[in-house]
């Protein structure tokens, strides 16, 4: 269906234009029937379609149509697999199209600033490069089916406490390098139809009316050409939001804010031009989902089978001491824990799916002889049941191995509230420790949406992190435990040893009004590596039932100049006896700098490859100048300092055996020269140094004056000169302020 946008804008009344800028109800936009403009449906669905069949509500309290629940974002990111995210997107797009859904509300790509954030299960990673790359693949998959996405939540929705009003106080560097970067990648590589603004304020301004965010950055810098909609209820001042570049308020405001728009246009405080701009964008968005093609029903059975494969590819083998896994089918194995029979496989809140089929591990293992089950603990709450525990201990002791299906109850993590600690229920921790004392082959399978503490980690033989793996999680767990599938996931977040070690421990979740991002760019592994801190499991970690070797790191050049990219290749070999998949990770370590703080290293490339035993393949990465850059607020742009950068390759953020070096050459940053500028900022430039020579000679800070001094005194004088503002030099020689001013004018003219 084709809409004549320009003509429709001319024919619409003021009231119709205002009405188009908000929802008809929870999930539909308003139709303008007299002009043939249809109302279209949007619905939740980062990891499954949540189309409510009857009365609609935001938090999923009312029933939705039956759909397939795929792994949640926390699990999908652990796949480190662009192709998998593309396929998940395609399946979701297929389901949405068949159900007449125009736009899917997802993916959710906010950074995991703290493991306590209640919505981390829905988010992808602590790393913006990984989150952006995977999000782009997911978006391309969904939109290949003529269904749009709404990337959320733009921006800095990193906590649930007071999420509708709290202000994130954050630097420009942290915003661009950490919290906006994944959105930028998604926009530039996948062109999402819509962007969903967050509830919160950023540096005091609500996201919905933040012109800098929605217009200057999103549209002008990145080239976004879709619409911006609110999160449900994330509206403050409707007319300011229109002027800032937000087109659609969701859900319905029951006409209240439509009237505000009409009144503002009529009294001249809002221009018709601004309203028409929004209406045009809305009509173009609506038109994108009106393709004239058949809506064929998808096979839920096929999608469930795919969800099983996806869950297995996302799972992370965190520990496998003595190769206790995979288990042998036919041996005696105890399945312990309520999650074995009733897995927690999705998060709570607006993304809750009415699943087509839920496959638990106990049922999935029915055909395997030797399986014994003991409940041990309930899946909800934290009540230690002595009778259940003793039965579980006896069962575990009588078998050759014990698999404990543990995890976080939904009451521990959900949209709407943040966690207050990193612990599993104490009843589970206690039972795991008790079983490990009597059963040397104890294995823990985890169902959780974010990092947890593991006080028993040293006592158990293996830990398999399933995350919230979707409706087929039980089948995937059995596939992995018994070696039908080889685990290949890598954790997309650092697992700290304790809450007090986390980067934002002192500032999360802030006060009632404000949360200060005092850790700045040091989020996740950037922080732990800078402090050389021990962690439970590092970012990018994950084991396999086979072994791999990375070798032969090669760089296309030892210098990076101009705009030519650097090509990096690494060879990966499966040195074990099983087929498997490995994720090669590439990091860049910048040179030490006195002028700017930078992380020790940052992820800038990853590739997941499947290899047969003995097979080798070469993986190539392409690094452009942006890969080496940080965001420099003084020029409002990205900048790579000159120097030698190390290229690190390996299989986790702390397993990087390969290293190469490339020299980056850049033009110096333009100096902003005032009387507060220090000599040290200028003396490295030979032109500036010559201009300043008369001043340094008069104050006795030249090398001729300091050569005869002892090392300590000479070092002190060098340090004084390095940090001395230009205006202070008059105190150390026969120098007037006029001479200083004249030197400053010469310095400015020199560049």
C-alpha positions as CSV (number, residue, x, y, z in Angstrom):
1,X,0.0,0.0,0.0
2,X,1.4,3.4,-1.0
3,X,0.6,6.6,0.9
4,X,0.8,10.0,-0.9
5,X,2.5,11.6,2.1
6,X,2.7,15.2,0.8
7,X,-1.0,15.2,-0.2
8,X,-2.1,13.6,3.0
9,X,-0.4,16.2,5.1
10,X,-2.1,18.9,3.1
11,X,-5.6,17.3,3.5
12,X,-5.3,16.4,7.3
13,X,-6.9,18.7,9.8
14,X,-4.9,20.1,12.7
15,X,-6.7,17.8,15.0
16,X,-5.9,14.7,12.8
17,X,-2.3,15.7,12.7
18,X,-2.1,16.1,16.5
19,X,-3.9,12.8,16.9
20,X,-1.5,10.9,14.7
21,X,1.3,11.8,17.2
22,X,-0.1,9.5,20.0
23,X,-1.5,6.0,20.3
24,X,-5.1,5.0,19.9
25,X,-4.6,2.6,22.8
26,X,-1.8,0.4,24.3
27,X,-0.7,-1.1,21.0
28,X,-2.3,0.7,18.1
29,X,-1.7,4.1,16.5
30,X,-4.7,6.2,15.4
31,X,-6.3,5.6,12.0
32,X,-7.6,8.5,9.9
33,X,-10.2,6.5,8.1
34,X,-11.5,9.3,5.8
35,X,-8.0,9.6,4.3
36,X,-7.2,5.9,4.2
37,X,-4.5,6.1,6.9
38,X,-4.6,2.8,8.8
39,X,-3.9,2.4,12.5
40,X,-0.9,0.0,12.9
41,X,0.1,-2.3,15.7
42,X,3.3,-2.3,17.7
43,X,4.0,-4.9,20.3
44,X,6.7,-6.1,22.7
45,X,9.1,-8.8,21.5
46,X,12.8,-8.6,22.1
47,X,12.9,-12.4,22.4
48,X,9.4,-13.4,21.5
49,X,6.2,-12.0,20.2
50,X,3.9,-10.6,23.0
51,X,0.8,-9.7,21.1
52,X,-2.0,-9.4,23.7
53,X,-5.2,-11.0,22.4
54,X,-7.7,-9.1,24.6
55,X,-7.5,-6.2,27.0
56,X,-4.0,-4.7,26.7
57,X,-1.6,-3.7,29.4
58,X,2.1,-2.8,29.4
59,X,3.5,-5.4,32.0
60,X,2.0,-8.5,30.5
61,X,-0.5,-9.2,33.2
62,X,-3.2,-10.1,30.6
63,X,-2.9,-13.1,28.2
64,X,-1.0,-12.8,24.9
65,X,-1.2,-14.9,21.8
66,X,0.8,-18.1,21.9
67,X,4.3,-17.6,20.5
68,X,7.8,-19.1,20.6
69,X,10.0,-17.7,23.3
70,X,13.6,-17.5,22.1
71,X,16.6,-16.9,24.4
72,X,16.6,-13.5,26.2
73,X,19.2,-10.8,25.4
74,X,21.5,-11.9,28.1
75,X,21.8,-15.3,26.5
76,X,21.8,-14.2,22.9
77,X,24.8,-11.9,23.5
78,X,26.7,-14.8,24.9
79,X,26.6,-16.5,21.6
80,X,29.0,-13.8,20.2
81,X,27.3,-14.8,16.9
82,X,26.1,-12.3,14.4
83,X,24.6,-15.0,12.2
84,X,22.5,-16.4,15.0
85,X,21.2,-13.0,16.0
86,X,20.2,-12.4,12.3
87,X,18.4,-15.7,12.3
88,X,16.5,-15.0,15.6
89,X,15.5,-11.6,14.1
90,X,14.2,-13.3,10.9
91,X,12.1,-15.8,13.0
92,X,10.7,-12.9,15.1
93,X,9.9,-10.9,12.0
94,X,8.2,-13.9,10.4
95,X,6.0,-14.3,13.5
96,X,5.2,-10.6,13.7
97,X,4.3,-10.4,10.0
98,X,1.9,-13.4,10.3
99,X,0.2,-11.7,13.3
100,X,-0.2,-8.3,11.5
101,X,2.3,-6.6,13.8
102,X,3.9,-3.6,12.1
103,X,6.8,-2.9,14.5
104,X,8.5,-5.0,17.2
105,X,9.6,-3.2,20.3
106,X,13.2,-4.3,20.6
107,X,16.1,-5.0,20.7
108,X,17.0,-3.6,24.2
109,X,20.6,-2.6,24.0
110,X,21.4,-0.5,27.1
111,X,24.8,-1.1,28.6
112,X,25.0,-3.3,31.7
113,X,26.5,-0.6,34.0
114,X,25.8,-2.7,37.1
115,X,24.9,-6.4,37.4
116,X,22.1,-5.2,39.8
117,X,20.0,-3.6,37.1
118,X,16.7,-5.4,37.1
119,X,16.4,-5.4,33.3
120,X,19.8,-6.8,32.5
121,X,18.3,-10.0,31.4
122,X,16.9,-8.1,28.4
123,X,20.1,-6.2,27.6
124,X,23.0,-7.5,25.7
125,X,26.3,-6.6,27.2
126,X,28.6,-4.4,29.2
127,X,30.6,-3.7,26.0
128,X,29.2,-1.3,23.4
129,X,31.0,-2.8,20.5
130,X,29.5,-6.3,21.1
131,X,26.1,-4.9,21.8
132,X,26.0,-2.7,18.7
133,X,27.2,-5.4,16.3
134,X,24.8,-8.0,17.6
135,X,21.9,-5.5,17.7
136,X,22.6,-4.6,14.0
137,X,22.3,-8.2,13.0
138,X,19.1,-8.7,14.9
139,X,17.6,-5.6,13.4
140,X,18.5,-6.6,9.9
141,X,16.9,-10.0,10.5
142,X,13.6,-8.6,11.7
143,X,13.3,-5.9,9.1
144,X,14.1,-8.3,6.3
145,X,10.6,-9.6,6.9
146,X,9.0,-6.1,6.3
147,X,8.5,-5.6,10.1
148,X,10.1,-2.7,11.9
149,X,12.0,-2.6,15.2
150,X,12.1,0.0,17.9
151,X,15.6,0.0,19.4
152,X,15.4,0.8,23.1
153,X,15.9,2.5,25.5
154,X,17.6,5.7,24.1
155,X,19.5,6.4,26.3
156,X,21.1,5.6,29.7
157,X,18.2,3.4,31.1
158,X,20.7,1.5,33.2
159,X,18.6,1.0,36.3
160,X,15.0,0.4,37.2
161,X,14.8,2.4,40.5
162,X,13.1,5.7,39.7
163,X,13.6,5.0,36.0
164,X,10.8,7.4,35.0
165,X,12.4,10.4,36.5
166,X,16.0,10.0,37.7
167,X,18.7,12.1,36.0
168,X,21.9,10.4,34.8
169,X,24.8,12.8,35.3
170,X,27.4,11.6,32.8
171,X,30.3,13.0,30.9
172,X,30.4,13.5,27.1
173,X,33.1,10.9,26.8
174,X,31.2,8.2,28.7
175,X,28.0,9.0,26.7
176,X,29.7,8.7,23.3
177,X,32.1,5.8,24.0
178,X,29.9,3.6,26.2
179,X,26.2,4.5,26.4
180,X,25.5,5.8,22.9
181,X,27.9,3.7,20.8
182,X,25.8,0.6,20.5
183,X,22.8,2.7,19.3
184,X,25.1,4.4,16.8
185,X,26.2,1.1,15.3
186,X,22.6,-0.1,15.1
187,X,21.6,3.1,13.2
188,X,24.4,3.1,10.8
189,X,24.5,-0.6,10.0
190,X,20.9,-1.6,10.2
191,X,18.7,1.6,9.7
192,X,16.0,0.7,12.3
193,X,12.5,2.1,11.6
194,X,12.1,3.5,15.0
195,X,14.0,4.5,18.1
196,X,12.4,4.3,21.6
197,X,13.4,7.1,24.0
198,X,14.0,6.2,27.6
199,X,12.0,7.5,30.6
200,X,14.9,9.0,32.5
201,X,16.7,12.4,32.2
202,X,20.2,12.8,30.9
203,X,22.1,15.6,32.6
204,X,18.8,17.1,33.7
205,X,16.9,16.8,30.5
206,X,14.2,14.2,29.8
207,X,15.1,11.9,26.9
208,X,11.8,12.6,25.2
209,X,12.5,16.3,24.9
210,X,16.3,16.2,24.6
211,X,17.0,18.0,21.3
212,X,20.7,17.3,21.6
213,X,20.1,13.6,21.8
214,X,17.2,13.2,19.4
215,X,18.2,15.7,16.7
216,X,21.8,16.8,17.0
217,X,23.2,13.3,17.6
218,X,20.6,10.8,16.4
219,X,19.6,12.5,13.2
220,X,22.3,14.9,12.2
221,X,25.4,13.0,13.4
222,X,24.2,9.5,12.7
223,X,21.8,10.0,9.8
224,X,18.8,8.3,11.5
225,X,15.8,8.6,9.2
226,X,13.0,6.8,11.2
227,X,10.7,8.0,13.9
228,X,11.3,8.4,17.6
229,X,8.6,7.1,20.0
230,X,8.4,7.2,23.7
231,X,8.6,4.3,26.0
232,X,5.2,3.7,27.5
233,X,4.4,6.8,29.5
234,X,7.8,8.4,28.9
235,X,6.4,11.8,28.0
236,X,7.0,15.1,29.8
237,X,6.3,18.2,27.8
238,X,4.6,17.2,24.5
239,X,5.4,20.3,22.5
240,X,9.0,20.4,23.6
241,X,9.2,16.7,22.6
242,X,7.9,17.5,19.1
243,X,10.4,20.3,18.7
244,X,13.2,18.0,19.9
245,X,12.3,15.4,17.2
246,X,10.0,12.9,19.0
247,X,7.1,12.0,16.8
248,X,5.0,9.4,18.6
249,X,3.8,9.2,22.2
250,X,2.8,5.8,23.4
251,X,0.3,4.7,24.6
252,X,-2.7,6.8,24.3
253,X,-2.9,10.0,26.3
254,X,-6.7,9.9,25.9
255,X,-6.6,13.1,23.9
256,X,-5.0,15.2,26.7
257,X,-1.7,15.8,24.9
258,X,-3.4,15.9,21.5
259,X,-5.2,19.0,22.8
260,X,-1.9,20.5,24.0
261,X,-0.5,20.2,20.5
262,X,-3.6,21.8,18.9
263,X,-3.6,24.7,21.4
264,X,0.1,25.3,20.9
265,X,-0.2,25.6,17.1
266,X,-3.2,27.8,17.5
267,X,-1.5,30.2,19.9
268,X,1.7,30.2,17.9
269,X,4.0,28.5,20.5
270,X,4.4,25.5,18.3
271,X,4.9,25.9,14.5
272,X,2.8,24.0,12.0
273,X,6.1,23.3,10.3
274,X,7.3,21.2,13.3
275,X,4.0,19.3,13.5
276,X,4.0,18.7,9.7
277,X,7.6,17.3,9.9
278,X,6.5,14.8,12.6
279,X,3.4,13.8,10.6
280,X,5.4,13.2,7.4
281,X,7.9,11.0,9.3
282,X,5.0,9.1,10.9
283,X,3.3,8.5,7.5
284,X,6.6,7.3,6.0
285,X,7.0,4.9,8.9
286,X,3.5,3.6,8.6
287,X,3.9,3.0,4.9
288,X,7.0,0.8,5.4
289,X,4.9,-2.0,7.0
290,X,2.1,-1.9,4.4
291,X,3.8,-4.3,1.9
292,X,1.3,-6.1,-0.3
293,X,2.4,-9.7,0.2
294,X,0.8,-12.8,1.7
295,X,0.8,-13.4,5.4
296,X,1.7,-17.1,5.6
297,X,1.4,-18.8,9.0
298,X,4.8,-19.8,10.5
299,X,5.5,-23.2,12.0
300,X,5.7,-22.9,15.8
301,X,7.2,-26.4,15.8
302,X,10.0,-25.4,13.5
303,X,10.7,-22.2,15.5
304,X,10.8,-24.2,18.7
305,X,13.4,-26.5,17.2
306,X,15.4,-23.5,16.2
307,X,15.0,-22.0,19.7
308,X,16.6,-25.3,21.1
309,X,19.6,-24.9,18.8
310,X,19.9,-21.2,19.7
311,X,19.8,-21.9,23.4
312,X,22.6,-24.5,23.1
313,X,24.7,-22.0,21.1
314,X,24.3,-19.3,23.7
315,X,25.1,-21.4,26.8
316,X,28.5,-20.8,28.4
317,X,30.6,-23.5,30.0
318,X,32.2,-21.5,32.8
319,X,34.1,-24.4,34.4
320,X,34.8,-28.0,33.6
321,X,37.4,-29.4,36.0
322,X,38.7,-32.8,35.1
323,X,36.5,-32.8,32.0
324,X,33.5,-34.0,34.1
325,X,31.3,-32.9,31.2
326,X,30.0,-34.2,29.0
327,X,28.2,-36.9,30.9
328,X,27.9,-40.4,29.6
329,X,24.4,-41.5,28.7
330,X,23.4,-44.5,30.8
331,X,25.4,-43.7,33.9
332,X,23.6,-42.8,37.1
333,X,23.0,-39.0,37.3
334,X,21.0,-37.1,39.9
335,X,19.0,-34.1,38.6
336,X,18.6,-31.8,41.6
337,X,16.6,-28.6,42.0
338,X,13.1,-27.3,41.1
339,X,14.5,-25.6,38.0
340,X,15.0,-29.1,36.5
341,X,11.3,-29.6,36.3
342,X,10.2,-25.9,36.0
343,X,13.0,-23.9,34.4
344,X,13.2,-20.1,34.6
345,X,13.7,-19.3,30.9
346,X,12.5,-15.7,30.5
347,X,12.4,-12.4,32.3
348,X,9.5,-10.7,34.1
349,X,7.7,-7.7,32.9
350,X,6.8,-6.3,29.5
351,X,8.7,-9.0,27.5
352,X,6.9,-11.9,29.2
353,X,5.9,-14.4,26.5
354,X,2.9,-16.8,26.4
355,X,5.1,-19.7,25.3
356,X,4.2,-22.2,22.7
357,X,5.8,-25.0,24.6
358,X,8.1,-25.1,27.7
359,X,10.7,-27.9,27.6
360,X,12.1,-28.8,31.0
361,X,15.4,-30.8,31.5
362,X,13.7,-33.6,33.4
363,X,11.2,-34.3,30.7
364,X,13.9,-33.9,28.0
365,X,16.0,-36.5,29.7
366,X,13.2,-39.1,29.9
367,X,14.8,-41.4,27.3
368,X,18.2,-41.4,29.1
369,X,18.5,-44.3,31.6
370,X,20.0,-43.7,35.0
371,X,18.4,-40.3,35.7
372,X,17.1,-39.8,39.2
373,X,15.4,-36.6,40.4
374,X,15.1,-34.9,43.7
375,X,13.5,-31.4,44.0
376,X,15.8,-30.1,46.7
377,X,14.3,-26.6,46.7
378,X,11.4,-24.6,45.3
379,X,11.9,-22.3,42.3
380,X,10.4,-19.4,44.1
381,X,11.4,-17.9,47.4
382,X,14.3,-18.7,49.7
383,X,13.2,-21.2,52.2
384,X,15.5,-24.1,53.1
385,X,13.4,-27.3,53.4
386,X,15.3,-29.8,55.5
387,X,13.3,-32.8,54.2
388,X,13.7,-31.8,50.5
389,X,17.4,-31.1,51.0
390,X,18.1,-34.4,52.7
391,X,16.4,-36.3,50.0
392,X,18.5,-34.4,47.4
393,X,21.7,-35.1,49.3
394,X,20.9,-38.8,49.5
395,X,20.0,-38.9,45.8
396,X,23.2,-37.1,44.8
397,X,25.4,-39.3,47.0
398,X,24.0,-42.5,45.4
399,X,24.8,-41.5,41.8
400,X,27.9,-41.1,39.8
401,X,27.3,-37.4,39.2
402,X,24.9,-34.7,40.4
403,X,23.5,-31.9,38.2
404,X,22.0,-29.1,40.3
405,X,19.6,-26.8,38.3
406,X,19.9,-23.5,40.2
407,X,19.1,-19.9,39.5
408,X,17.4,-16.7,40.4
409,X,13.6,-16.8,41.0
410,X,11.6,-14.2,39.1
411,X,11.0,-12.3,42.3
412,X,14.8,-11.7,42.5
413,X,15.1,-9.9,39.1
414,X,12.5,-8.3,36.9
415,X,11.6,-5.2,35.0
416,X,10.4,-2.6,37.5
417,X,13.0,-3.1,40.3
418,X,16.7,-3.6,40.8
419,X,18.5,-6.4,42.6
420,X,20.0,-5.5,45.9
421,X,22.7,-8.2,45.9
422,X,24.4,-10.7,43.6
423,X,23.4,-13.9,45.5
424,X,21.3,-16.8,44.6
425,X,18.7,-17.7,47.2
426,X,20.6,-18.9,50.3
427,X,18.7,-22.2,50.3
428,X,20.2,-23.0,46.9
429,X,23.8,-21.9,47.9
430,X,23.5,-24.1,51.0
431,X,22.3,-27.1,49.2
432,X,24.9,-26.8,46.5
433,X,27.6,-26.7,49.1
434,X,26.2,-29.7,51.0
435,X,25.9,-31.8,47.8
436,X,29.5,-30.9,46.8
437,X,30.7,-32.3,50.1
438,X,29.3,-35.8,49.4
439,X,29.4,-35.9,45.6
440,X,32.8,-35.2,43.9
441,X,31.2,-34.9,40.5
442,X,28.8,-32.0,41.2
443,X,27.7,-29.8,38.2
444,X,25.7,-26.6,38.5
445,X,23.4,-25.4,35.7
446,X,22.4,-21.7,36.1
447,X,19.2,-20.0,35.1
448,X,19.6,-16.2,35.6
449,X,19.5,-13.0,33.8
450,X,22.8,-11.4,35.0
451,X,25.9,-12.2,36.9
452,X,25.7,-13.9,40.3
453,X,28.1,-14.7,43.1
454,X,29.2,-18.3,43.4
455,X,30.6,-19.0,46.9
456,X,30.7,-22.7,46.0
457,X,32.6,-22.2,42.7
458,X,35.8,-23.9,43.9
459,X,33.8,-26.9,45.3
460,X,32.0,-28.0,42.2
461,X,33.5,-29.6,39.1
462,X,31.5,-27.8,36.4
463,X,29.3,-24.7,35.9
464,X,27.1,-24.3,32.9
465,X,25.6,-20.9,32.5
466,X,22.3,-21.2,30.6
467,X,21.1,-17.6,31.4
468,X,17.4,-17.3,30.4
469,X,17.5,-19.5,27.4
470,X,14.0,-19.5,26.1
471,X,11.3,-22.1,26.1
472,X,13.6,-24.9,24.9
473,X,16.1,-24.3,27.7
474,X,15.6,-27.7,29.3
475,X,16.2,-29.6,26.0
476,X,19.3,-27.5,25.3
477,X,20.6,-28.2,28.8
478,X,20.3,-32.0,28.2
479,X,21.9,-31.6,24.8
480,X,24.9,-29.9,26.4
481,X,25.2,-32.0,29.5
482,X,25.4,-35.2,27.5
483,X,27.6,-33.9,24.7
484,X,25.0,-33.9,21.9
485,X,25.9,-30.3,21.6
486,X,29.3,-28.7,22.3
487,X,29.0,-25.4,24.3
488,X,30.4,-22.4,22.5
489,X,29.1,-19.3,24.3
490,X,31.2,-16.6,25.9
491,X,29.9,-14.4,28.7
492,X,29.1,-10.9,27.5
493,X,29.6,-9.4,31.0
494,X,32.2,-9.8,33.8
495,X,31.2,-11.9,36.8
496,X,32.8,-10.1,39.8
497,X,33.8,-11.8,43.0
498,X,31.6,-9.5,45.1
499,X,29.2,-6.6,44.7
500,X,31.7,-4.2,46.3
501,X,34.1,-4.8,43.4
502,X,31.7,-3.5,40.8
503,X,32.6,-0.2,39.0
504,X,29.6,1.8,40.2
505,X,29.2,0.3,43.6
506,X,29.3,3.6,45.4
507,X,26.8,5.4,43.0
508,X,24.2,2.8,42.0
509,X,21.3,3.5,42.0
510,X,22.0,7.1,43.2
511,X,19.6,9.4,45.0
512,X,16.0,10.0,44.4
513,X,16.8,12.8,41.9
514,X,20.1,11.9,40.3
515,X,22.6,9.0,39.6
516,X,26.2,10.0,39.1
517,X,28.1,7.9,36.6
518,X,31.4,8.5,38.5
519,X,33.1,5.5,36.9
520,X,32.8,7.3,33.6
521,X,34.2,5.2,30.7
522,X,35.4,2.4,33.1
523,X,32.5,0.0,32.8
524,X,32.8,-3.8,33.0
525,X,36.1,-5.2,32.0
526,X,37.5,-1.7,31.3
527,X,37.3,-1.1,35.1
528,X,38.5,-4.5,36.3
529,X,41.4,-4.5,33.9
530,X,42.5,-1.0,34.8
531,X,42.6,-2.0,38.4
532,X,44.2,-5.4,37.7
533,X,41.4,-6.9,39.8
534,X,40.6,-10.5,40.2
535,X,37.2,-11.5,39.0
536,X,35.1,-14.7,39.2
537,X,35.0,-15.0,35.4
538,X,36.3,-12.4,32.9
539,X,34.4,-10.9,30.0
540,X,34.5,-13.1,26.9
541,X,35.3,-16.3,28.9
542,X,33.8,-19.6,27.9
543,X,35.0,-23.2,27.5
544,X,34.4,-26.1,25.1
545,X,34.5,-29.9,25.0
546,X,37.3,-29.6,22.5
547,X,40.4,-27.4,22.5
548,X,41.5,-24.6,20.2
549,X,44.7,-22.8,19.4
550,X,45.0,-19.3,18.0
551,X,48.2,-18.4,16.1
552,X,49.9,-16.5,13.3
553,X,48.7,-12.9,14.0
554,X,49.4,-10.8,11.0
555,X,48.9,-7.1,10.3
556,X,48.6,-5.6,6.9
557,X,50.8,-2.7,7.9
558,X,52.9,-1.6,10.8
559,X,51.5,2.0,10.4
560,X,48.1,3.5,10.2
561,X,48.0,6.8,8.4
562,X,45.2,8.6,6.7
563,X,41.9,6.7,6.1
564,X,43.3,3.4,5.0
565,X,42.1,0.5,7.3
566,X,44.3,-2.0,9.1
567,X,43.7,-5.6,8.2
568,X,44.4,-8.2,10.9
569,X,44.3,-12.0,10.4
570,X,44.5,-14.8,13.0
571,X,44.6,-18.5,12.4
572,X,42.4,-20.8,14.6
573,X,42.8,-24.5,14.9
574,X,40.6,-27.1,16.5
575,X,43.3,-29.2,18.4
576,X,40.8,-31.5,20.1
577,X,38.8,-34.5,19.1
578,X,35.3,-33.0,18.8
579,X,33.7,-30.5,16.4
580,X,33.2,-27.2,18.0
581,X,32.9,-23.4,17.7
582,X,35.4,-20.9,18.9
583,X,35.0,-17.1,19.3
584,X,38.2,-15.2,18.3
585,X,38.3,-11.9,20.1
586,X,40.4,-8.8,19.0
587,X,41.3,-6.0,21.4
588,X,43.2,-2.8,21.0
589,X,45.5,-1.5,23.7
590,X,46.3,2.2,23.3
591,X,49.7,3.7,24.3
592,X,50.1,5.3,27.7
593,X,49.1,9.0,27.5
594,X,49.6,12.0,29.8
595,X,46.9,13.9,28.1
596,X,43.9,11.5,28.1
597,X,42.8,8.5,30.2
598,X,41.9,5.4,28.2
599,X,41.0,1.8,29.1
600,X,43.8,-0.7,29.2
601,X,42.1,-2.4,26.2
602,X,38.8,-2.5,24.3
603,X,37.1,-5.1,22.2
604,X,37.2,-4.1,18.5
605,X,36.5,-7.4,16.7
606,X,35.1,-10.9,17.2
607,X,34.2,-13.8,14.9
608,X,32.6,-17.2,15.7
609,X,33.8,-20.1,13.6
610,X,32.9,-23.8,13.5
611,X,35.8,-26.2,13.1
612,X,36.1,-30.0,12.8
613,X,38.9,-31.7,14.7
614,X,42.2,-30.8,13.2
615,X,40.7,-28.1,11.0
616,X,42.2,-24.6,10.7
617,X,40.8,-21.4,9.4
618,X,42.0,-17.9,9.1
619,X,39.9,-15.1,10.4
620,X,40.3,-11.5,9.2
621,X,39.4,-8.3,11.0
622,X,39.2,-4.8,9.5
623,X,40.1,-1.9,11.9
624,X,39.5,1.7,10.8
625,X,40.7,4.8,12.4
626,X,37.6,5.0,14.6
627,X,38.7,1.6,16.1
628,X,41.7,3.4,17.7
629,X,39.9,6.5,18.7
630,X,38.4,8.0,21.8
631,X,35.8,10.7,21.9
632,X,37.4,14.1,22.4
633,X,35.0,16.7,23.8
634,X,37.2,19.6,22.8
635,X,36.5,18.9,19.1
636,X,33.2,17.1,19.5
637,X,34.6,14.2,17.5
638,X,36.6,11.1,17.6
639,X,40.4,11.3,17.8
640,X,43.3,8.8,17.8
641,X,46.4,10.0,19.5
642,X,49.7,9.3,17.7
643,X,51.6,6.4,19.2
644,X,52.1,2.6,19.2
645,X,48.9,0.6,19.7
646,X,49.0,-3.1,20.6
647,X,46.7,-5.5,18.7
648,X,45.7,-8.4,21.1
649,X,44.0,-11.6,19.9
650,X,42.7,-14.6,21.8
651,X,39.7,-16.3,23.3
652,X,38.7,-14.0,26.2
653,X,39.5,-10.6,27.6
654,X,42.2,-12.2,29.8
655,X,43.4,-14.9,27.5
656,X,45.1,-12.9,24.7
657,X,48.3,-14.8,23.7
658,X,48.8,-13.0,20.4
659,X,50.2,-9.4,20.2
660,X,51.2,-7.1,17.3
661,X,51.9,-3.4,17.2
662,X,50.8,-0.7,14.8
663,X,52.0,2.9,14.8
664,X,49.1,5.4,14.5
665,X,50.0,8.8,13.1
666,X,47.5,11.7,13.6
667,X,47.6,15.4,13.3
668,X,47.9,17.1,16.7
669,X,44.8,18.4,18.3
670,X,44.3,22.2,17.9
671,X,45.5,23.8,21.1
672,X,43.2,26.3,22.8
673,X,45.8,28.7,24.0
674,X,45.1,31.1,26.9
675,X,47.2,32.4,29.8
676,X,46.1,29.3,31.7
677,X,47.7,26.9,29.1
678,X,50.7,25.2,30.6
679,X,54.2,25.1,29.2
680,X,54.0,21.3,29.2
681,X,51.0,21.4,26.8
682,X,53.1,23.4,24.3
683,X,56.8,22.5,24.6
684,X,56.4,19.3,22.6
685,X,55.7,21.2,19.5
686,X,59.0,22.7,18.0
687,X,57.2,25.8,16.6
688,X,55.6,26.6,20.0
689,X,58.9,25.8,21.8
690,X,60.7,28.4,19.7
691,X,58.1,31.0,20.4
692,X,58.4,30.3,24.1
693,X,62.2,30.2,24.2
694,X,62.7,33.9,25.3
695,X,60.4,33.3,28.3
696,X,62.0,30.0,29.3
697,X,65.5,31.5,29.0
698,X,64.6,34.5,31.2
699,X,63.2,32.3,33.9
700,X,66.1,29.9,33.9
701,X,64.2,26.8,32.8
702,X,66.3,26.0,29.7
703,X,68.4,22.9,29.5
704,X,71.6,25.0,29.7
705,X,70.5,26.2,33.1
706,X,69.5,22.8,34.4
707,X,72.2,20.6,33.0
708,X,74.6,21.2,35.9
709,X,72.1,20.5,38.6
710,X,71.7,17.3,40.5
711,X,69.0,14.9,39.1
712,X,66.5,15.6,41.8
713,X,66.6,19.4,41.4
714,X,66.6,19.2,37.6
715,X,63.6,16.8,37.7
716,X,61.8,19.2,40.0
717,X,62.4,22.1,37.6
718,X,61.3,20.1,34.6
719,X,58.1,19.1,36.4
720,X,57.4,22.7,37.5
721,X,57.8,23.9,33.9
722,X,55.5,21.1,32.6
723,X,52.6,22.1,34.9
724,X,53.2,25.9,35.0
725,X,50.5,28.1,33.4
726,X,51.9,30.8,31.0
727,X,50.8,33.6,33.3
728,X,52.8,32.2,36.2
729,X,56.2,32.6,34.5
730,X,56.4,36.3,35.6
731,X,57.2,35.1,39.1
732,X,60.4,33.4,38.0
733,X,62.2,36.0,35.9
734,X,62.2,39.5,34.6
735,X,59.1,39.0,32.5
736,X,56.1,41.3,32.1
737,X,52.6,40.4,31.5
738,X,52.8,42.2,28.2
739,X,55.5,39.9,27.1
740,X,53.4,36.9,28.1
741,X,50.4,38.3,26.1
742,X,52.6,39.0,23.1
743,X,53.8,35.3,23.2
744,X,50.3,34.1,23.4
745,X,49.3,36.0,20.3
746,X,52.3,34.6,18.5
747,X,51.3,31.1,19.6
748,X,47.7,31.5,18.3
749,X,48.9,32.9,15.0
750,X,51.4,30.1,14.5
751,X,48.6,27.5,14.0
